[in-house]
Amino acid sequence: MVADSYDVVVLGSGMAGLATVLAASERGLRPLLIEKSEKLGGGTTNPYGLIWIGDNHLARAAGYEDNRADVVR
């Protein structure tokens, strides 16, 4: 659905952009999200802050080996 006017225009579909669109929608506003690439972008697909959780079940299932001493070190 294309509208003639919008209450909020968001440039970029990173995490902040998507959160803004969601918040605007939940408040009854009409947001428009504009993204230049074919897929979602920004921090949604390329987060530059990483979280490492050592010795977890997913890493073990993928064949990675950690142990508590290595994680603590």
Secondary structure, DSSP 8 states (H G I E B T S, - for coil): ---S--SEEEE--SHHHHHHHHHHHHTT--EEEE-SSSS--GGGT--SS----SS-HHHHHTT----HHHHH-
